[in-house]
């Protein structure tokens, strides 16, 4: 995983990340292709006064890019 952007403001942190890997096992009905892939994702976390994560929202690019 690569963190592309990391932004903090108040009690929230936002991250834009890229996950990479190799398709070596069955995935959503697709047989292994041994191709590399990238998936972009975004995460937002709200922290409490105790420093612990209280809420988390995330999303990823539904389009799986095979290289």
Backbone as XML, in Angstrom:
<?xml version="1.0"?>
<chain id="A" units="angstrom">
  <residue number="1" name="UNK">
    <atom name="N" x="0.841" y="-1.166" z="0.000"/>
    <atom name="CA" x="0.000" y="0.000" z="0.000"/>
    <atom name="C" x="0.890" y="1.234" z="0.000"/>
  </residue>
  <residue number="2" name="UNK">
    <atom name="N" x="0.508" y="2.209" z="-0.813"/>
    <atom name="CA" x="1.219" y="3.479" z="-0.881"/>
    <atom name="C" x="0.250" y="4.587" z="-0.466"/>
  </residue>
  <residue number="3" name="UNK">
    <atom name="N" x="0.673" y="5.445" z="0.451"/>
    <atom name="CA" x="-0.128" y="6.604" z="0.842"/>
    <atom name="C" x="0.214" y="7.746" z="-0.102"/>
  </residue>
  <residue number="4" name="UNK">
    <atom name="N" x="-0.751" y="8.166" z="-0.920"/>
    <atom name="CA" x="-0.525" y="9.229" z="-1.888"/>
    <atom name="C" x="-0.712" y="10.610" z="-1.261"/>
  </residue>
  <residue number="5" name="UNK">
    <atom name="N" x="-1.717" y="10.743" z="-0.412"/>
    <atom name="CA" x="-1.996" y="11.994" z="0.287"/>
    <atom name="C" x="-2.470" y="11.675" z="1.686"/>
  </residue>
  <residue number="6" name="UNK">
    <atom name="N" x="-2.089" y="12.519" z="2.644"/>
    <atom name="CA" x="-2.531" y="12.373" z="4.024"/>
    <atom name="C" x="-2.787" y="13.774" z="4.559"/>
  </residue>
  <residue number="7" name="UNK">
    <atom name="N" x="-4.036" y="14.049" z="4.937"/>
    <atom name="CA" x="-4.440" y="15.376" z="5.369"/>
    <atom name="C" x="-5.155" y="15.266" z="6.704"/>
  </residue>
  <residue number="8" name="UNK">
    <atom name="N" x="-4.782" y="16.126" z="7.660"/>
    <atom name="CA" x="-5.428" y="16.124" z="8.970"/>
    <atom name="C" x="-5.963" y="17.520" z="9.265"/>
  </residue>
  <residue number="9" name="UNK">
    <atom name="N" x="-7.171" y="17.556" z="9.812"/>
    <atom name="CA" x="-7.776" y="18.816" z="10.225"/>
    <atom name="C" x="-8.723" y="18.534" z="11.378"/>
  </residue>
  <residue number="10" name="UNK">
    <atom name="N" x="-8.520" y="19.235" z="12.472"/>
    <atom name="CA" x="-9.368" y="19.001" z="13.648"/>
    <atom name="C" x="-9.244" y="17.569" z="14.114"/>
  </residue>
  <residue number="11" name="UNK">
    <atom name="N" x="-10.379" y="16.893" z="14.246"/>
    <atom name="CA" x="-10.380" y="15.513" z="14.732"/>
    <atom name="C" x="-10.459" y="14.488" z="13.610"/>
  </residue>
  <residue number="12" name="UNK">
    <atom name="N" x="-10.239" y="14.932" z="12.351"/>
    <atom name="CA" x="-10.355" y="14.016" z="11.199"/>
    <atom name="C" x="-9.038" y="13.913" z="10.429"/>
  </residue>
  <residue number="13" name="UNK">
    <atom name="N" x="-8.817" y="12.714" z="9.882"/>
    <atom name="CA" x="-7.669" y="12.453" z="9.011"/>
    <atom name="C" x="-8.207" y="11.825" z="7.729"/>
  </residue>
  <residue number="14" name="UNK">
    <atom name="N" x="-7.690" y="12.285" z="6.591"/>
    <atom name="CA" x="-8.082" y="11.734" z="5.290"/>
    <atom name="C" x="-6.837" y="11.182" z="4.602"/>
  </residue>
  <residue number="15" name="UNK">
    <atom name="N" x="-6.979" y="10.043" z="3.957"/>
    <atom name="CA" x="-5.870" y="9.430" z="3.232"/>
    <atom name="C" x="-6.352" y="8.954" z="1.868"/>
  </residue>
  <residue number="16" name="UNK">
    <atom name="N" x="-5.520" y="9.206" z="0.857"/>
    <atom name="CA" x="-5.755" y="8.662" z="-0.483"/>
    <atom name="C" x="-4.639" y="7.668" z="-0.709"/>
  </residue>
  <residue number="17" name="UNK">
    <atom name="N" x="-4.996" y="6.409" z="-0.979"/>
    <atom name="CA" x="-4.011" y="5.334" z="-1.034"/>
    <atom name="C" x="-4.119" y="4.531" z="-2.334"/>
  </residue>
  <residue number="18" name="UNK">
    <atom name="N" x="-3.044" y="3.823" z="-2.643"/>
    <atom name="CA" x="-3.022" y="2.904" z="-3.779"/>
    <atom name="C" x="-2.593" y="1.533" z="-3.270"/>
  </residue>
  <residue number="19" name="UNK">
    <atom name="N" x="-3.433" y="0.541" z="-3.513"/>
    <atom name="CA" x="-3.112" y="-0.844" z="-3.182"/>
    <atom name="C" x="-2.612" y="-1.520" z="-4.455"/>
  </residue>
  <residue number="20" name="UNK">
    <atom name="N" x="-1.533" y="-2.275" z="-4.360"/>
    <atom name="CA" x="-1.015" y="-3.008" z="-5.514"/>
    <atom name="C" x="-0.841" y="-4.470" z="-5.135"/>
  </residue>
  <residue number="21" name="UNK">
    <atom name="N" x="-0.864" y="-5.317" z="-6.130"/>
    <atom name="CA" x="-0.678" y="-6.738" z="-5.871"/>
    <atom name="C" x="-0.636" y="-7.513" z="-7.166"/>
  </residue>
  <residue number="22" name="UNK">
    <atom name="N" x="-0.654" y="-8.821" z="-7.048"/>
    <atom name="CA" x="-0.669" y="-9.723" z="-8.194"/>
    <atom name="C" x="-1.855" y="-10.664" z="-8.032"/>
  </residue>
  <residue number="23" name="UNK">
    <atom name="N" x="-2.650" y="-10.822" z="-9.092"/>
    <atom name="CA" x="-3.856" y="-11.645" z="-9.069"/>
    <atom name="C" x="-3.455" y="-13.117" z="-9.134"/>
  </residue>
  <residue number="24" name="UNK">
    <atom name="N" x="-3.261" y="-13.732" z="-7.952"/>
    <atom name="CA" x="-2.784" y="-15.114" z="-7.892"/>
    <atom name="C" x="-3.850" y="-16.112" z="-7.478"/>
  </residue>
  <residue number="25" name="UNK">
    <atom name="N" x="-4.990" y="-15.636" z="-7.017"/>
    <atom name="CA" x="-6.058" y="-16.528" z="-6.586"/>
    <atom name="C" x="-7.389" y="-16.094" z="-7.165"/>
  </residue>
  <residue number="26" name="UNK">
    <atom name="N" x="-8.385" y="-16.950" z="-7.032"/>
    <atom name="CA" x="-9.719" y="-16.633" z="-7.540"/>
    <atom name="C" x="-10.239" y="-15.372" z="-6.847"/>
  </residue>
  <residue number="27" name="UNK">
    <atom name="N" x="-10.781" y="-14.434" z="-7.604"/>
    <atom name="CA" x="-11.267" y="-13.168" z="-7.074"/>
    <atom name="C" x="-12.562" y="-12.788" z="-7.764"/>
  </residue>
  <residue number="28" name="UNK">
    <atom name="N" x="-13.654" y="-12.734" z="-7.010"/>
    <atom name="CA" x="-14.966" y="-12.374" z="-7.544"/>
    <atom name="C" x="-15.323" y="-13.195" z="-8.782"/>
  </residue>
  <residue number="29" name="UNK">
    <atom name="N" x="-15.015" y="-14.472" z="-8.720"/>
    <atom name="CA" x="-15.344" y="-15.376" z="-9.808"/>
    <atom name="C" x="-14.319" y="-15.433" z="-10.927"/>
  </residue>
  <residue number="30" name="UNK">
    <atom name="N" x="-13.287" y="-14.591" z="-10.871"/>
    <atom name="CA" x="-12.251" y="-14.585" z="-11.914"/>
    <atom name="C" x="-11.127" y="-15.544" z="-11.544"/>
  </residue>
  <residue number="31" name="UNK">
    <atom name="N" x="-10.728" y="-16.368" z="-12.482"/>
    <atom name="CA" x="-9.596" y="-17.253" z="-12.254"/>
    <atom name="C" x="-8.310" y="-16.428" z="-12.213"/>
  </residue>
  <residue number="32" name="UNK">
    <atom name="N" x="-7.273" y="-16.908" z="-11.522"/>
    <atom name="CA" x="-6.004" y="-16.172" z="-11.433"/>
    <atom name="C" x="-5.419" y="-15.864" z="-12.811"/>
  </residue>
  <residue number="33" name="UNK">
    <atom name="N" x="-4.909" y="-14.641" z="-12.959"/>
    <atom name="CA" x="-4.290" y="-14.230" z="-14.228"/>
    <atom name="C" x="-2.792" y="-13.984" z="-14.073"/>
  </residue>
  <residue number="34" name="UNK">
    <atom name="N" x="-2.317" y="-13.898" z="-12.836"/>
    <atom name="CA" x="-0.929" y="-13.550" z="-12.515"/>
    <atom name="C" x="-0.551" y="-12.161" z="-13.011"/>
  </residue>
  <residue number="35" name="UNK">
    <atom name="N" x="-1.558" y="-11.318" z="-13.318"/>
    <atom name="CA" x="-1.288" y="-9.925" z="-13.691"/>
    <atom name="C" x="-1.238" y="-9.061" z="-12.438"/>
  </residue>
  <residue number="36" name="UNK">
    <atom name="N" x="-0.440" y="-7.993" z="-12.509"/>
    <atom name="CA" x="-0.383" y="-7.024" z="-11.419"/>
    <atom name="C" x="-1.618" y="-6.125" z="-11.504"/>
  </residue>
  <residue number="37" name="UNK">
    <atom name="N" x="-2.033" y="-5.559" z="-10.350"/>
    <atom name="CA" x="-3.197" y="-4.680" z="-10.338"/>
    <atom name="C" x="-2.974" y="-3.502" z="-9.399"/>
  </residue>
  <residue number="38" name="UNK">
    <atom name="N" x="-3.751" y="-2.435" z="-9.605"/>
    <atom name="CA" x="-3.786" y="-1.256" z="-8.741"/>
    <atom name="C" x="-5.231" y="-0.989" z="-8.372"/>
  </residue>
  <residue number="39" name="UNK">
    <atom name="N" x="-5.472" y="-0.631" z="-7.123"/>
    <atom name="CA" x="-6.785" y="-0.178" z="-6.680"/>
    <atom name="C" x="-6.567" y="1.092" z="-5.876"/>
  </residue>
  <residue number="40" name="UNK">
    <atom name="N" x="-7.258" y="2.165" z="-6.258"/>
    <atom name="CA" x="-7.177" y="3.425" z="-5.524"/>
    <atom name="C" x="-8.241" y="3.423" z="-4.435"/>
  </residue>
  <residue number="41" name="UNK">
    <atom name="N" x="-7.924" y="3.996" z="-3.284"/>
    <atom name="CA" x="-8.880" y="4.056" z="-2.196"/>
    <atom name="C" x="-8.769" y="5.361" z="-1.424"/>
  </residue>
  <residue number="42" name="UNK">
    <atom name="N" x="-9.828" y="5.702" z="-0.704"/>
    <atom name="CA" x="-9.862" y="6.890" z="0.139"/>
    <atom name="C" x="-10.426" y="6.489" z="1.500"/>
  </residue>
  <residue number="43" name="UNK">
    <atom name="N" x="-9.783" y="6.952" z="2.561"/>
    <atom name="CA" x="-10.235" y="6.670" z="3.918"/>
    <atom name="C" x="-10.322" y="7.963" z="4.716"/>
  </residue>
  <residue number="44" name="UNK">
    <atom name="N" x="-11.363" y="8.073" z="5.525"/>
    <atom name="CA" x="-11.534" y="9.181" z="6.454"/>
    <atom name="C" x="-11.741" y="8.582" z="7.839"/>
  </residue>
  <residue number="45" name="UNK">
    <atom name="N" x="-11.045" y="9.123" z="8.830"/>
    <atom name="CA" x="-11.170" y="8.627" z="10.202"/>
    <atom name="C" x="-11.385" y="9.818" z="11.128"/>
  </residue>
  <residue number="46" name="UNK">
    <atom name="N" x="-12.348" y="9.693" z="12.037"/>
    <atom name="CA" x="-12.559" y="10.714" z="13.073"/>
    <atom name="C" x="-12.083" y="10.137" z="14.397"/>
  </residue>
  <residue number="47" name="UNK">
    <atom name="N" x="-11.256" y="10.907" z="15.110"/>
    <atom name="CA" x="-10.682" y="10.472" z="16.375"/>
    <atom name="C" x="-11.361" y="11.170" z="17.544"/>
  </residue>
  <residue number="48" name="UNK">
    <atom name="N" x="-11.461" y="10.463" z="18.659"/>
    <atom name="CA" x="-12.007" y="11.028" z="19.882"/>
    <atom name="C" x="-10.911" y="11.711" z="20.682"/>
  </residue>
  <residue number="49" name="UNK">
    <atom name="N" x="-11.294" y="12.354" z="21.768"/>
    <atom name="CA" x="-10.335" y="13.046" z="22.629"/>
    <atom name="C" x="-9.318" y="12.091" z="23.247"/>
  </residue>
  <residue number="50" name="UNK">
    <atom name="N" x="-9.678" y="10.800" z="23.319"/>
    <atom name="CA" x="-8.758" y="9.794" z="23.860"/>
    <atom name="C" x="-7.742" y="9.308" z="22.829"/>
  </residue>
  <residue number="51" name="UNK">
    <atom name="N" x="-7.806" y="9.838" z="21.593"/>
    <atom name="CA" x="-6.860" y="9.457" z="20.547"/>
    <atom name="C" x="-7.235" y="8.192" z="19.792"/>
  </residue>
  <residue number="52" name="UNK">
    <atom name="N" x="-8.370" y="7.601" z="20.136"/>
    <atom name="CA" x="-8.807" y="6.378" z="19.463"/>
    <atom name="C" x="-9.757" y="6.715" z="18.314"/>
  </residue>
  <residue number="53" name="UNK">
    <atom name="N" x="-9.699" y="5.915" z="17.275"/>
    <atom name="CA" x="-10.598" y="6.101" z="16.132"/>
    <atom name="C" x="-12.033" y="5.842" z="16.576"/>
  </residue>
  <residue number="54" name="UNK">
    <atom name="N" x="-12.932" y="6.768" z="16.250"/>
    <atom name="CA" x="-14.340" y="6.654" z="16.631"/>
    <atom name="C" x="-15.238" y="6.351" z="15.444"/>
  </residue>
  <residue number="55" name="UNK">
    <atom name="N" x="-14.891" y="6.866" z="14.275"/>
    <atom name="CA" x="-15.663" y="6.615" z="13.056"/>
    <atom name="C" x="-14.692" y="6.421" z="11.899"/>
  </residue>
  <residue number="56" name="UNK">
    <atom name="N" x="-15.126" y="5.624" z="10.926"/>
    <atom name="CA" x="-14.291" y="5.370" z="9.742"/>
    <atom name="C" x="-15.185" y="5.256" z="8.516"/>
  </residue>
  <residue number="57" name="UNK">
    <atom name="N" x="-14.819" y="5.984" z="7.469"/>
    <atom name="CA" x="-15.513" y="5.899" z="6.187"/>
    <atom name="C" x="-14.463" y="5.586" z="5.142"/>
  </residue>
  <residue number="58" name="UNK">
    <atom name="N" x="-14.773" y="4.702" z="4.227"/>
    <atom name="CA" x="-13.804" y="4.381" z="3.176"/>
    <atom name="C" x="-14.519" y="4.079" z="1.870"/>
  </residue>
  <residue number="59" name="UNK">
    <atom name="N" x="-13.774" y="4.181" z="0.823"/>
    <atom name="CA" x="-14.273" y="3.840" z="-0.504"/>
    <atom name="C" x="-13.098" y="3.478" z="-1.383"/>
  </residue>
  <residue number="60" name="UNK">
    <atom name="N" x="-13.354" y="2.666" z="-2.379"/>
    <atom name="CA" x="-12.291" y="2.339" z="-3.318"/>
    <atom name="C" x="-12.814" y="2.451" z="-4.734"/>
  </residue>
  <residue number="61" name="UNK">
    <atom name="N" x="-11.880" y="2.514" z="-5.634"/>
    <atom name="CA" x="-12.214" y="2.592" z="-7.045"/>
    <atom name="C" x="-12.764" y="1.235" z="-7.458"/>
  </residue>
  <residue number="62" name="UNK">
    <atom name="N" x="-14.013" y="1.190" z="-7.874"/>
    <atom name="CA" x="-14.642" y="-0.080" z="-8.256"/>
    <atom name="C" x="-14.003" y="-0.679" z="-9.495"/>
  </residue>
  <residue number="63" name="UNK">
    <atom name="N" x="-13.251" y="0.107" z="-10.215"/>
    <atom name="CA" x="-12.594" y="-0.358" z="-11.425"/>
    <atom name="C" x="-11.244" y="-0.952" z="-11.055"/>
  </residue>
  <residue number="64" name="UNK">
    <atom name="N" x="-11.045" y="-2.233" z="-11.268"/>
    <atom name="CA" x="-9.793" y="-2.904" z="-10.982"/>
    <atom name="C" x="-8.893" y="-2.779" z="-12.196"/>
  </residue>
  <residue number="65" name="UNK">
    <atom name="N" x="-7.798" y="-2.050" z="-12.050"/>
    <atom name="CA" x="-6.898" y="-1.821" z="-13.185"/>
    <atom name="C" x="-5.823" y="-2.909" z="-13.213"/>
  </residue>
  <residue number="66" name="UNK">
    <atom name="N" x="-5.877" y="-3.728" z="-14.228"/>
    <atom name="CA" x="-4.856" y="-4.761" z="-14.428"/>
    <atom name="C" x="-3.771" y="-4.175" z="-15.343"/>
  </residue>
  <residue number="67" name="UNK">
    <atom name="N" x="-2.533" y="-4.391" z="-14.951"/>
    <atom name="CA" x="-1.427" y="-3.858" z="-15.757"/>
    <atom name="C" x="-0.908" y="-4.909" z="-16.706"/>
  </residue>
</chain>
